[in-house]
Amino acid sequence: MTAPSELETAVNTDVPAEPTDGYHLVVDALKLNDVRTIYGVVGIPITDLARLAQAEGIRYVGFRHESNAGHAAAIAGYLTKKPGVCLTVSAPGFLNGLVALANATTNCFPMVQISGSSERHVVDLKQGDYEEMDQLAAAQQFCKAAYRVSRVEDIGRGIARALRTAISGRPGGVYLDIPAAVLGSIIDADKGAKTLSRLVDPAPRQLPAPDAVDRAIEILAGAERPLVVLGKGAAYSQADDQIREFIESTGIPYVPMSMAKGLLPDDHPQSAATARSLALKKADVVMLVGARLNWLLNHGQAPQWNPDAKFVQVDIEATEMDSNQPIAAPLVGDIESVFEALAERTKPGQISAPTAWREELAARSAQNVAKMAERLKVDKHPMQFMGALKAIRDVVHERPETYIVNEGANALDLARNVIDMHVPRHRLDSGTWGVMGIGMGYAIAAAVETGDPVVAVEGDSAFGFSGMELETICRYKLPVVTVIMNNGGVYRGDDVNPLGDGPAPTTLMSEARHDLMIEAFGGKGYRATTPAEVTAALTEALASGGPALIDCVIDPSAGTESGNIGHLNPKGIGNFTGKKK
């Protein structure tokens, strides 16, 4: 028997007795940190990563477009308080996912986007690799943090760092870049296992300072017209019992932002949602809970707000304070800890809302509710938004476990006011950016993460951003019913091109049959032209528990330009008809 050659010895030395590789280490690190679902689109170099994750027991949900997969991961993070994970290919796929990553960061949803990337030595010298791009540099300005794993032995550390960053403090989107060479790198299995770690307390409680709590109590106790504004951060915190106890024990009226609807039922006697304008204009002390004074709240400025109002703000991010208005009592900490401290340090009866203030808001609410009821009684033909939305409201009222996903312009603005919520975190919408295209991704994730039925109320224009995901819904047989407010246009469908040589900029196809789209993928399609038909179709679709779509044919003249935010359109000379003055 001859001795092994020098070449054979070198080869044998380079191959571990029990090898593993970057693919396995990524999956092992995710499993170790309780990641149970990955949303993504496969391709070079991450296809085998998705296959391996599935084989190892992680649920993989494959999408038709990375942006929609990213939106799904983001809302999964919001619903579970654990980072949602999106997997994309390099360059174009990475950029598609980046839209969702930026949106997650803006909305404070914990999400991690993992993307494969090209070889570093080629990218850095700009030699023209397949899908060459410096993805780390591109991502950094749009997310909470961005990291790159350059060595196979750093995969565990990179996964842990990304997950912790996404969920700790103010949640947000994190990008993790893993080059193809790292995924394919081979390492000794025992050595690789030792590089993995399980996160310990990744989102630790942040307790407010006692003097800050006392300051807030004193200001609230002196208020004549106090108001609580609940933001989606309050809903994300899942401090439902503590928030409700504070509001009900003090009697302070509250206004929920759209994704905070349901923290307390919309028909709660202290809800001032239907008297919002009056509440904001007259409140002298406003307690912001997981809500930011951004454009959605007119930056806290007059005339929408009382110019003399004092603000108490509960937020986990200290730098949020004073961003738009002076904050008289900043309460920096996680929402659950803040409300526990308030309960502990407030004397019984110390904070209370004067009866006259509550009665004033209740009276205005009653007036506005009555006006809305009259609007909803009208059964015009062709069908209007209100008629279709009332039908949806009445059906889902009997099934409070149903998640409502909502996007569009008029479809969003009107549905927010018509469809009342009674359960926390069951309304998912366009959020802080007002971005279109979240619909199908949010709906899919809500169904995947909870197993409960989902009704996605979509403007026909908004639906177009993610409509191909109907195939994904049908492929996974998800309990999602998509309801399209089809008025044949962006905002409305009756705009006219003054030159007559094609559609106007806001015009869509008036005869579109969205119901036939889902039937092409094996789902059930309905076409509804009256509220009664909407009721019948939605009732049947929810009872079936499977994929369905209802094409609600709405009057093309229904709707207003840009919905409720038309005032944000800049004003020019105003002649956009194509005709000379």
C-alpha positions in Angstrom: 0.0 0.0 0.0 1.5 3.3 -1.1 1.4 6.5 1.0 -0.9 9.3 -0.1 0.5 11.8 -2.5 1.0 15.5 -1.4 -1.9 16.4 -3.6 -4.2 13.8 -2.0 -3.1 14.9 1.5 -3.9 18.6 0.7 -7.3 17.7 -0.7 -8.2 15.5 2.3 -7.1 18.2 4.7 -9.4 20.8 3.0 -12.5 18.7 3.3 -14.0 18.5 6.9 -14.9 15.0 8.1 -18.4 16.3 8.8 -19.0 19.4 6.6 -21.7 22.0 6.6 -22.0 25.1 4.4 -23.4 28.6 4.4 -26.9 27.5 3.4 -27.2 25.2 6.4 -25.8 27.7 8.8 -28.3 30.4 7.7 -31.2 27.9 8.2 -29.8 26.6 11.5 -29.4 30.2 12.8 -33.0 31.1 11.8 -34.4 28.0 13.4 -32.4 28.6 16.6 -34.0 32.0 16.8 -37.5 30.8 16.3 -38.0 32.0 12.7 -40.9 29.8 11.5 -41.8 31.4 8.2 -39.9 33.0 5.3 -41.6 35.1 2.6 -39.7 35.5 -0.7 -39.0 34.9 -4.4 -36.3 32.4 -5.3 -33.6 32.6 -7.9 -29.8 32.7 -8.1 -28.2 32.5 -5.5 -30.8 31.7 -2.9 -33.0 29.0 -4.5 -31.4 26.2 -2.5 -31.6 28.2 0.7 -35.4 28.3 0.3 -35.5 24.6 -0.5 -33.3 23.7 2.6 -35.4 26.0 4.9 -38.5 24.1 3.8 -36.9 20.8 4.2 -35.8 21.8 7.7 -39.4 22.7 8.8 -39.5 26.5 8.1 -42.6 27.4 6.2 -41.6 29.1 2.9 -44.2 31.2 1.2 -43.2 32.0 -2.4 -44.5 35.2 -4.1 -44.6 36.5 -7.6 -42.8 39.8 -6.7 -40.3 40.7 -4.0 -42.1 43.9 -3.0 -45.2 41.9 -2.0 -43.1 39.3 -0.2 -41.4 42.1 1.7 -44.8 43.7 2.7 -45.9 40.3 3.9 -42.8 39.9 6.1 -43.2 43.4 7.5 -46.8 42.9 8.5 -46.0 39.5 9.9 -43.5 41.3 12.2 -46.2 43.8 13.2 -48.7 41.0 14.1 -46.3 38.7 15.9 -43.8 41.2 17.5 -41.1 39.0 16.0 -39.0 40.0 12.9 -40.6 38.9 9.7 -38.1 37.5 7.2 -38.0 38.2 3.5 -35.7 36.4 1.1 -34.7 37.8 -2.3 -32.2 37.4 -5.1 -29.5 39.9 -5.8 -29.7 43.4 -7.5 -33.2 43.7 -9.2 -34.8 41.4 -6.6 -33.1 43.1 -3.8 -34.3 46.5 -5.1 -37.9 45.3 -5.3 -37.7 44.1 -1.7 -36.2 47.4 -0.6 -39.4 49.2 -1.2 -41.1 47.1 1.5 -38.0 47.3 3.8 -38.2 51.1 3.7 -41.9 51.0 4.3 -41.4 48.7 7.3 -38.9 51.1 8.7 -41.2 54.1 8.2 -44.0 52.2 9.9 -41.8 50.7 12.7 -42.4 47.1 11.7 -39.7 44.6 12.6 -38.4 43.0 9.4 -35.3 41.5 8.0 -34.5 41.3 4.3 -31.9 38.7 3.4 -30.6 38.9 -0.1 -28.0 37.0 -2.0 -25.4 39.2 -3.7 -22.6 39.0 -6.3 -18.9 38.3 -5.6 -17.4 41.1 -3.6 -14.0 41.2 -5.4 -15.8 41.6 -8.7 -18.3 44.2 -7.4 -15.7 46.3 -5.7 -13.6 46.5 -8.9 -16.8 47.0 -11.0 -15.8 44.2 -13.3 -19.4 43.4 -14.4 -20.6 40.4 -12.4 -24.0 38.8 -12.8 -26.5 41.2 -11.2 -23.6 43.3 -9.9 -24.5 45.9 -7.3 -23.2 47.2 -4.0 -26.4 46.3 -2.2 -25.2 47.2 1.3 -24.5 50.8 0.2 -27.9 51.0 -1.5 -29.8 49.7 1.5 -28.3 51.7 4.3 -30.1 54.9 3.7 -33.5 53.3 3.6 -33.6 51.0 6.7 -32.8 51.0 10.3 -29.5 49.1 9.7 -27.7 47.1 7.1 -25.0 44.4 7.5 -23.0 42.1 5.3 -21.7 38.7 6.1 -18.3 38.2 4.4 -17.2 35.0 6.0 -19.1 31.7 6.5 -18.2 31.7 10.2 -19.9 35.0 10.7 -23.4 33.9 9.5 -24.7 33.1 12.9 -23.5 36.5 14.2 -25.0 38.3 11.2 -28.4 36.6 11.6 -28.5 37.4 15.4 -27.4 41.0 14.8 -30.1 41.6 12.2 -32.9 40.0 14.2 -32.0 41.9 17.4 -31.6 45.2 15.6 -35.0 44.8 13.9 -36.9 44.2 17.1 -35.1 46.2 19.7 -36.0 49.7 20.7 -38.1 51.3 17.9 -38.6 48.4 15.5 -37.7 48.7 11.9 -36.3 47.1 8.7 -32.9 45.6 8.6 -31.0 44.4 5.5 -28.6 41.4 5.6 -26.4 40.9 2.6 -25.0 37.4 2.1 -22.8 36.9 -1.0 -23.1 33.8 -3.0 -19.6 32.6 -2.2 -20.4 32.7 1.5 -23.6 30.6 1.0 -21.5 28.0 -0.8 -18.6 28.0 1.6 -17.9 24.7 3.4 -16.9 24.5 7.0 -16.5 21.9 9.6 -20.0 21.2 11.1 -18.9 21.3 14.7 -17.0 24.5 14.2 -20.0 26.0 12.3 -22.4 25.0 15.1 -20.3 26.9 17.6 -20.7 30.1 15.7 -24.5 30.1 16.1 -26.2 31.8 19.0 -29.7 32.2 20.3 -30.8 35.7 21.2 -31.3 36.5 24.9 -34.0 39.2 25.6 -33.8 40.9 22.2 -36.4 43.5 23.0 -35.8 44.3 26.7 -38.3 46.3 28.7 -37.5 50.0 28.9 -38.8 51.5 32.1 -39.8 55.2 32.2 -38.1 57.4 34.8 -40.3 57.9 37.9 -40.0 61.7 37.8 -41.2 61.6 34.1 -44.2 59.5 35.2 -45.1 62.0 38.0 -44.7 64.9 35.6 -47.1 63.3 33.1 -49.6 62.5 35.9 -49.5 66.1 37.1 -50.2 67.5 33.6 -53.0 65.1 32.9 -54.6 65.7 36.3 -54.8 69.4 35.6 -56.4 69.1 32.2 -59.9 70.4 31.5 -60.2 68.7 28.1 -57.8 65.8 28.0 -57.5 63.5 25.0 -55.6 60.2 24.3 -54.5 59.5 20.7 -53.7 55.9 20.1 -51.3 55.1 17.3 -50.3 51.8 15.7 -47.4 51.6 18.0 -49.9 51.2 20.8 -51.5 48.3 18.9 -48.0 46.8 18.2 -47.1 46.8 21.9 -49.9 44.4 22.7 -50.4 46.2 26.0 -54.1 46.0 25.4 -55.3 45.4 29.0 -53.1 48.2 30.4 -54.2 50.8 27.9 -57.8 49.9 28.3 -57.6 50.1 32.1 -56.0 53.5 32.0 -58.6 54.9 29.6 -61.6 53.5 31.3 -60.4 54.3 34.9 -59.7 57.9 34.0 -62.6 58.5 31.6 -60.4 60.3 29.1 -61.8 60.3 25.6 -59.6 58.8 22.9 -59.1 58.9 19.2 -57.5 55.9 17.5 -55.4 56.2 14.4 -56.5 53.8 11.7 -54.4 50.8 12.6 -55.1 51.3 16.3 -58.8 50.8 15.7 -60.1 47.9 17.8 -57.7 48.4 20.7 -61.0 49.4 22.3 -64.1 48.7 20.3 -65.0 51.5 17.9 -68.4 51.8 19.6 -66.8 52.3 23.0 -68.6 55.2 24.8 -65.2 57.1 25.3 -64.3 56.9 21.6 -64.1 60.3 20.0 -63.2 58.9 16.6 -66.5 60.3 15.1 -65.8 63.7 16.7 -62.1 63.8 15.8 -62.0 67.3 14.4 -63.6 68.8 17.5 -61.5 66.7 19.9 -58.2 67.8 18.3 -59.2 71.4 18.0 -60.3 71.8 21.6 -58.2 69.4 23.7 -55.9 71.2 26.1 -53.8 68.2 27.1 -53.1 65.4 24.6 -51.5 62.1 25.4 -49.9 60.5 22.4 -49.5 56.7 22.8 -47.4 55.1 20.1 -48.5 57.9 17.7 -46.3 60.5 16.1 -47.1 64.1 15.3 -46.4 63.6 11.6 -48.5 64.5 8.6 -51.3 62.2 9.6 -51.9 64.4 12.6 -51.2 67.7 10.8 -47.9 67.9 12.8 -49.9 69.0 15.9 -50.3 72.4 14.3 -53.2 74.9 14.4 -55.9 75.3 13.1 -56.5 71.5 13.3 -55.1 71.5 16.9 -55.5 73.8 19.9 -52.4 76.0 19.6 -52.1 76.0 23.4 -52.3 72.3 23.9 -49.8 70.5 26.0 -48.5 67.2 24.9 -47.7 64.0 26.9 -45.9 61.5 24.6 -45.3 57.8 25.2 -42.7 56.5 22.8 -39.8 54.1 23.0 -37.6 56.4 21.0 -36.3 59.5 22.9 -35.5 61.3 19.7 -39.1 61.3 18.6 -39.9 63.9 21.4 -40.1 67.5 20.2 -39.9 66.5 16.6 -42.9 68.7 15.7 -44.2 70.2 18.9 -42.7 70.8 22.3 -43.5 67.8 24.5 -44.4 68.9 28.0 -44.1 65.4 29.5 -42.0 62.9 27.5 -42.5 59.3 28.7 -39.7 57.3 27.2 -40.1 53.6 27.5 -42.0 50.6 26.2 -45.8 51.2 26.3 -46.6 48.3 28.6 -44.0 49.5 31.2 -45.2 53.1 30.9 -48.8 52.2 31.6 -47.9 49.9 34.5 -45.9 52.8 36.0 -48.8 55.2 35.5 -51.2 52.7 37.3 -48.7 52.3 40.1 -48.0 56.0 40.7 -51.4 57.6 40.0 -53.6 58.1 43.0 -57.2 56.9 42.7 -59.3 59.6 41.0 -56.2 61.9 40.5 -56.8 61.9 36.7 -60.3 62.3 35.4 -62.0 63.8 32.4 -64.6 66.5 33.3 -68.1 65.5 32.5 -68.8 68.5 30.4 -65.9 67.6 28.0 -67.1 64.1 27.6 -70.7 65.1 27.0 -69.6 67.7 24.4 -67.7 65.1 22.4 -70.4 62.5 22.9 -73.0 64.9 21.5 -70.9 65.7 18.4 -70.3 62.0 17.9 -74.0 61.2 18.0 -74.6 63.9 15.4 -71.9 62.6 13.1 -73.0 59.0 13.6 -76.5 59.9 12.6 -75.3 61.7 9.5 -73.3 58.7 8.5 -76.3 56.4 9.0 -78.3 58.6 6.7 -75.5 58.4 4.0 -75.4 54.6 4.4 -79.2 54.3 3.9 -79.0 55.7 0.4 -79.1 52.9 -2.2 -78.0 54.6 -5.3 -77.6 53.0 -8.7 -75.0 52.5 -10.1 -73.6 51.3 -6.8 -71.6 53.8 -4.7 -68.6 53.2 -2.4 -70.9 53.7 0.7 -73.3 51.0 -0.4 -70.6 48.4 -1.0 -68.8 49.2 2.2 -71.9 49.1 4.3 -72.5 45.6 3.0 -69.0 44.6 3.8 -69.3 46.1 7.3 -72.5 44.3 8.1 -71.0 40.9 7.1 -67.7 41.1 8.9 -69.5 42.5 12.0 -70.8 39.0 12.5 -67.2 37.6 12.2 -65.0 39.9 14.4 -62.0 37.5 13.9 -61.8 38.7 10.3 -58.8 40.8 9.4 -59.4 43.8 7.2 -56.7 44.9 4.8 -57.4 48.2 3.2 -55.7 50.3 0.6 -56.5 52.8 -2.1 -57.6 56.5 -2.1 -61.3 56.7 -1.7 -61.5 52.9 -0.9 -59.1 53.6 2.0 -60.6 56.8 3.3 -64.2 55.7 3.2 -63.6 52.1 4.5 -61.7 53.5 7.5 -64.8 55.4 8.6 -67.5 52.9 7.6 -66.0 49.5 8.8 -65.8 49.5 12.5 -63.3 47.3 14.4 -63.7 45.5 17.7 -60.5 43.5 17.9 -57.0 44.8 18.2 -54.6 44.6 15.2 -57.3 43.4 12.8 -57.1 46.5 10.6 -54.0 46.6 8.3 -53.7 49.5 5.9 -51.4 51.8 3.9 -49.9 53.3 7.1 -47.6 56.2 7.5 -46.3 56.4 4.0 -49.7 55.9 2.4 -48.0 53.5 0.1 -50.0 51.6 -2.5 -49.3 47.9 -3.1 -49.4 46.5 0.4 -52.7 44.8 -0.1 -52.0 41.2 -1.2 -48.8 40.9 0.8 -50.5 42.0 4.0 -53.5 39.8 3.3 -51.3 36.7 2.7 -49.2 37.2 5.8 -52.3 37.8 8.0 -53.8 34.5 6.8 -50.5 32.6 7.1 -49.6 33.9 10.6 -53.1 33.6 12.1 -55.1 31.1 10.1 -58.1 33.5 10.4 -60.1 34.9 7.4 -59.0 38.0 5.7 -61.0 40.5 3.7 -58.8 42.8 1.5 -60.8 45.9 0.5 -58.9 47.3 -2.5 -59.3 50.2 -4.8 -59.0 48.9 -8.3 -55.9 51.0 -8.9 -54.2 49.9 -5.7 -55.0 46.3 -6.4 -53.0 46.5 -9.6 -49.8 46.9 -7.7 -50.0 43.4 -6.3 -52.8 41.7 -8.2 -50.7 38.8 -9.5 -50.5 37.5 -5.9 -53.9 36.1 -6.4 -52.1 33.1 -7.8 -50.1 32.9 -4.5 -53.3 33.1 -2.5 -54.8 30.3 -4.6 -51.6 28.2 -4.6 -51.5 28.1 -0.8 -55.3 27.9 -0.6 -55.5 30.8 1.9 -58.8 32.1 3.4 -58.5 35.5 1.7 -61.4 37.3 0.1 -60.3 40.3 -2.1 -63.0 42.9 -2.6 -62.3 45.4 -5.4 -63.9 48.8 -5.5 -64.0 48.9 -9.3 -64.9 52.4 -10.5 -62.6 52.1 -13.5 -60.0 54.7 -12.5 -57.3 56.1 -10.3 -59.6 58.1 -7.9 -62.5 57.9 -10.4 -63.1 56.5 -13.8 -64.9 59.3 -15.7 -61.9 61.5 -16.6 -61.5 62.3 -20.3 -58.5 62.9 -22.5 -59.2 66.3 -24.1 -57.3 65.3 -27.2 -59.4 62.1 -27.6 -56.5 59.9 -28.7 -56.4 57.6 -25.7 -57.3 57.2 -22.0 -56.9 60.0 -19.5 -54.1 59.6 -17.0 -56.5 58.5 -14.3 -58.6 56.2 -16.4 -58.4 52.4 -16.1 -60.4 49.8 -18.1 -64.0 50.3 -17.2 -65.0 46.8 -18.3 -62.2 45.0 -16.4 -63.3 41.6 -15.0 -61.2 41.1 -11.9 -63.5 38.2 -10.9 -62.2 36.2 -13.9 -58.6 36.7 -12.8 -59.0 34.6 -9.7 -60.9 31.9 -11.5 -57.9 31.5 -13.8 -56.0 30.3 -10.7 -58.8 28.1 -9.3 -60.4 30.6 -6.9 -64.0 31.7 -6.8 -64.9 34.9 -8.6 -68.0 37.1 -8.0 -69.3 40.2 -9.8 -71.5 42.4 -7.7 -73.5 45.5 -9.0 -75.7 46.1 -5.9 -75.1 46.0 -2.1 -77.3 43.0 -1.8 -75.1 41.1 -4.2 -72.0 42.2 -2.2 -73.6 40.8 0.9 -74.5 37.5 -0.7 -71.1 37.1 -2.3 -69.0 38.0 0.8 -71.2 35.8 3.1 -70.7 32.8 0.7 -67.0 33.5 0.2 -66.2 33.7 3.9 -68.2 30.5 4.6 -66.2 28.6 2.0 -62.9 29.4 3.8 -61.0 29.6 0.5 -59.7 32.1 -2.0 -62.3 34.4 -3.5 -62.6 37.8 -5.2 -65.6 40.1 -5.5 -65.5 42.6 -8.2 -67.7 45.5 -7.0 -68.8 47.6 -9.9 -68.9 51.1 -8.6 -70.2 54.2 -10.3 -67.3 55.6 -12.4 -68.1 59.1 -11.2 -67.8 58.1 -7.6 -64.8 59.2 -5.7 -62.7 62.4 -5.3 -59.3 63.3 -6.5 -56.7 61.9 -4.1 -59.3 60.9 -1.6 -59.1 62.9 1.6 -55.7 64.3 0.9 -56.3 66.2 -2.3 -55.1 69.3 -0.6 -51.5 67.9 -0.8 -51.6 68.3 -4.6 -49.6 71.4 -5.5 -51.5 74.2 -7.1 -50.3 75.6 -10.4 -52.1 77.6 -13.0 -54.8 75.0 -13.1 -55.1 74.4 -16.9 -54.5 70.7 -17.5 -57.2 70.2 -20.1 -54.8 70.4 -23.0 -56.7 73.4 -24.4 -55.3 76.9 -24.9 -56.7 79.7 -22.8 
